[in-house]
Amino acid sequence: MSTTEAALENLRIIRSLMEKAHIYRAVSAPAALTGGVLALGASVWPVSQALAKNAEAVMSESTFLTLWLVILGIASALNVLLLAKEAASRSQPFVSEGMRMALRAFAPPMLVGGCVGIGLIVFLHNLTLAALIWILCYGLALLSTASFSPRSLPRLGWAFVISGLLLFFAWAANRDVDLLSSDVAPASLAMGLTFGLLHVIYALAVFLTKKPAEVQPK
């Protein structure tokens, strides 16, 4: 398929979604809330231990990576189940045009962020930079859905990108982190503030905001 044909196909899918009075939500609020609560819980212990200067209780790099991959797996599985249930309630296939478009938009930044982040942990032993890469790439993935998703998702994406950049500059400017025996605490703090707190705020905002009954194409 040529570039022009691909662009026309994307426009057709977007128009189809709008005509069906449905805007595709790639991240369900309950899954975001669950993942956010888990992320907050996972970040509390290493940060509290660092504040208490308990060096013996420092989490290992492999444990950090495993913990966050498990949280990702739980939140992703719940998100898939909820999106499938929502599609079934509308009598639509789960792998719909909206799903395929979301996957095409999500895949590049998520793949890059995932691989680079894991590489930074496994080969360079830099957990904080890995966490910042995950935050920024996830934000970019959410922003890639702006043309066919509710406003809440791009806003969440911008929140991740802005938070990620601010955290990066704070981390880069504060070289006292180099004196730490382990950077599990700053990495966990960054993950908790973004994947934890921002997801909880997003979920609560969605729950409290009445969804529009219909979206009219311009």
C-alpha positions in Angstrom: 0.0 0.0 0.0 1.4 3.4 -1.0 1.8 6.3 1.5 -1.2 8.1 -0.1 -3.4 5.0 0.1 -2.4 4.4 3.7 -3.2 8.0 4.7 -6.6 7.8 2.9 -7.3 4.5 4.7 -6.5 6.1 8.1 -8.8 9.0 7.4 -11.5 6.6 6.4 -11.2 4.7 9.7 -11.2 7.9 11.7 -14.3 9.1 9.9 -15.9 5.7 10.4 -15.3 5.9 14.2 -16.8 9.3 14.4 -19.8 8.4 12.4 -20.4 5.5 14.8 -20.5 8.0 17.6 -17.5 6.2 19.1 -14.0 7.4 19.8 -11.5 4.6 20.5 -10.2 4.5 24.0 -6.9 2.6 24.0 -6.5 2.7 27.8 -9.5 1.9 29.9 -10.0 3.8 33.2 -10.3 0.7 35.5 -7.0 -0.7 34.1 -5.3 2.6 34.5 -6.5 2.8 38.1 -5.3 -0.7 38.8 -2.0 -0.1 37.2 -1.7 3.2 39.0 -2.4 1.8 42.4 0.1 -1.1 41.8 2.7 1.4 40.6 2.3 3.6 43.7 2.6 0.5 45.9 5.7 -0.7 44.2 7.4 2.7 44.5 6.7 3.3 48.2 9.0 0.6 49.7 12.3 1.4 47.9 11.8 5.2 48.3 11.0 4.8 52.0 14.0 2.5 52.5 16.3 5.1 50.8 14.9 7.9 53.0 15.6 5.7 56.0 19.1 5.1 54.6 18.6 1.3 54.9 21.2 0.2 52.4 20.7 -3.5 53.2 17.1 -3.3 52.0 18.0 -2.0 48.6 16.1 -3.8 45.8 18.3 -5.5 43.2 18.2 -4.4 39.5 16.6 -7.8 38.4 13.9 -7.5 41.1 13.2 -3.9 40.0 12.8 -5.0 36.3 10.8 -8.1 37.2 8.4 -6.1 39.5 7.6 -3.5 36.8 7.2 -6.0 34.1 4.7 -7.9 36.3 2.8 -4.7 36.9 2.8 -4.0 33.1 1.5 -7.5 32.5 -1.3 -7.2 35.0 -2.4 -3.8 33.8 -2.2 -4.8 30.1 -4.1 -8.0 30.6 -6.9 -6.2 32.5 -7.0 -3.5 29.8 -7.4 -6.1 27.1 -10.2 -7.9 28.9 -12.0 -4.6 29.5 -11.7 -3.4 25.9 -12.9 -6.8 24.7 -15.9 -6.6 27.0 -16.6 -3.1 25.8 -16.4 -4.2 22.1 -18.7 -7.2 22.8 -21.3 -4.8 24.4 -21.3 -2.8 21.2 -21.5 -6.0 19.1 -18.2 -5.2 17.4 -15.1 -7.4 16.9 -12.4 -6.9 19.5 -9.7 -6.5 16.8 -11.6 -3.7 15.1 -10.3 -0.9 12.8 -9.8 1.2 15.9 -7.8 -1.5 17.6 -5.6 -1.9 14.6 -5.0 1.8 14.2 -4.2 2.1 18.0 -1.7 -0.8 17.7 0.0 0.8 14.7 0.3 4.1 16.5 1.3 2.6 19.9 3.8 0.0 18.7 6.8 2.1 17.6 7.3 4.2 20.7 6.4 1.4 23.0 8.8 -1.0 21.3 11.7 1.5 21.3 11.0 2.5 24.9 10.7 -1.1 26.1 13.9 -2.3 24.4 16.0 0.7 25.3 14.8 0.8 28.9 15.5 -2.9 29.4 18.9 -2.5 27.7 19.8 0.3 30.0 19.1 -1.8 33.1 20.6 -5.1 31.9 23.8 -3.7 30.2 24.4 -0.2 31.6 22.8 -0.7 35.1 21.1 2.6 34.9 17.6 2.2 36.4 16.7 5.9 36.5 17.4 6.6 32.9 15.5 3.5 31.9 12.5 4.7 33.9 12.7 8.1 32.2 12.8 6.5 28.8 9.8 4.4 29.6 7.9 7.5 30.8 8.7 9.6 27.7 8.0 6.8 25.2 4.7 5.9 26.9 3.7 9.6 26.7 4.6 9.7 23.0 2.6 6.5 22.4 -0.5 8.1 24.0 0.0 11.3 21.9 0.1 9.2 18.8 -3.6 8.4 19.3 -4.7 12.0 19.4 -6.5 11.9 16.1 -8.9 9.2 17.1 -9.0 9.0 20.9 -10.8 11.0 23.6 -9.1 14.2 24.7 -8.2 12.6 28.0 -5.7 10.3 26.4 -3.6 13.0 24.7 -3.8 15.0 27.9 -2.4 12.0 29.7 0.3 11.7 27.1 1.3 15.4 27.5 1.4 14.9 31.3 3.8 11.9 30.9 6.0 13.8 28.4 6.2 17.0 30.5 6.7 15.1 33.7 9.4 12.9 32.1 11.3 15.9 30.8 11.1 17.7 34.2 12.2 14.6 36.0 15.1 14.1 33.4 16.4 17.7 34.0 16.0 17.3 37.7 18.0 14.0 37.6 20.7 15.4 35.2 21.2 18.5 37.3 21.5 16.7 40.6 24.6 14.7 40.5 24.3 13.7 44.1 22.4 10.7 42.8 25.8 9.4 41.7 26.8 9.0 45.3 23.9 6.6 46.0 24.8 3.0 46.3 21.9 2.2 44.1 19.5 4.3 41.9 16.5 2.1 42.7 15.0 4.8 44.8 15.0 7.7 42.2 13.9 5.3 39.5 11.0 4.0 41.7 10.1 7.6 42.6 9.9 8.6 38.9 7.8 5.5 38.1 5.5 6.1 41.1 4.9 9.8 40.2 4.0 9.0 36.6 2.8 5.5 36.0 1.3 5.6 39.5 -0.1 9.1 40.3 -0.8 10.2 36.7 -2.7 7.0 36.0 -4.8 7.3 39.2 -5.6 11.0 38.3 -6.5 10.0 34.7 -8.8 7.2 35.9 -10.6 9.4 38.5 -11.1 12.1 35.9 -12.6 9.6 33.4 -14.9 8.2 36.1 -16.1 11.7 37.2 -16.5 13.0 33.7 -19.7 12.2 31.8 -18.9 10.7 28.4 -20.4 12.5 25.5 -23.3 10.6 24.0 -22.4 11.4 20.5 -19.5 12.8 18.5 -20.5 14.6 15.3 -18.0 14.6 12.4 -17.0 18.1 11.3 
